[in-house]
Amino acid sequence: MANKKSSQKDIRKTAARTLRNRTVRSRIKTLSKAAAKAEGAEAIKASGAVLASAVDKAVKKGVVHANKASRIKSRVAKALNAAK
């Protein structure tokens, strides 16, 4: 255990951030699976829009790297084009 007050605070902050980031990443994974299971162009488009919004918010918060977000959105777009 840390001895300094600032180190103890850093540990608490890290734990809080880790929990917050984990929930965001978990939501992205859930939405990705939903988009992958969607059948039909309209269903893929709707779930893809929700996923893209969540991914963009995660990038804005610094939870997900911008390139990963682009890759996720690109895969959804690719699936949508294949469904059309």
Buried (B, 14 or more C-beta within 10 A) or exposed (E): EEEEEEEEEEEEEEEEEEEEBEEBEEBBEEBBEBBEEBEEBEBBBBBBEEBBEBBBBBBEEEBBEEEBBEEBBEBBBEBBEEBE
